[in-house]
Amino acid sequence: MAITITKPTVGGSQDTWGETLNQALDTITDGVNGTTGDIAPNLTSGQWKVGGVAITSTGDEINVLDGNTNATSTTIVSSDAVVFNDGGTMKQVSMSDINTFIQASSGSVGNGTITISAGNALTGGGNFTANQSGATTVTLNHQDTSSQSSVNNSGTTVIQDVTLDGYGHVTGLTSATIPAAGSSGPSFDTVGSLAVGGPSTGSNGIHTHSAGTNYSGSNISFGNTTGSGTWKCISPSSRSNTYNYNDNPTTTINYIRPGLYERIS
């Protein structure tokens, strides 16, 4: 910054000296304070000092501190630094120091090994470390706990029993052939045979047979015949009758919902 003043003329009048000195002092004051006029100091980097320390900052660097919006794409490394207020003293702090502080404050993650083990009825598994840089794939598979093959029945041959293990896996299938209703073939009405039927009664009302309950064969209607021995009801059945009280009493069958029975004795 250059300040130009006019000096009093040696031997000049007292009035001229006073006016000239006042103008020079005003010029110096404006130059220092920058209060009036077009005062625009142009400071040279390294040529002005604060407390005896030369200021070497450029104008662009000072403008960054003033908050300009000109961003630069930068790859940050540990030796880079940012300006911090350290207890009232402005300092440049390296990124490595900042990283150390963040890790210590948030609780560092140890490099422990995480193991995933296959539980019951599963296979596979694996492990990885918490701080590893690469990816690890851990696979769990459904264990093959059954050697049961598929069963493809047709007609009157059906699945009779399904065996499950403790995890709900099918481990066994048993098939049986169901005789037609009223069949008198060689397998009907023998222990272990299966047949479709329903409650046999002429009584008025709705009559039911419950699954899991045993009934006398004489109380089960298999088409046009009844059975003998004892039968276990596998699937429920029911029968609805209406008894008509006329000169010639009759029983009207409203419906029969057949069920599956197995002779057990």
Buried (B, 14 or more C-beta within 10 A) or exposed (E): EEEEEEEBEEEEEEEEBEBBBEEBEEBEEBBEEEEEEEBEEEEEEEEEEEEEEEEEEEEEEEEEEEEEEEEEEEEEEEEBBEEEEEEEEEEEBBBEEBEEEEEEEEEEEEEEEEEBEBEEBEEEBBEBEEEEEEEEEBEBEEBEBBEEEEEEEEEEEBEBEEEEEEEEBEEEBEEBBBBEBBBEEEBBBEEEBBBBBBBBEEEBEEBBBEEEEEBEBEBBBBBEBBBBBBBBBBBBBBBBBEEEEEEEEEEEEEEBBBBBBBBEE
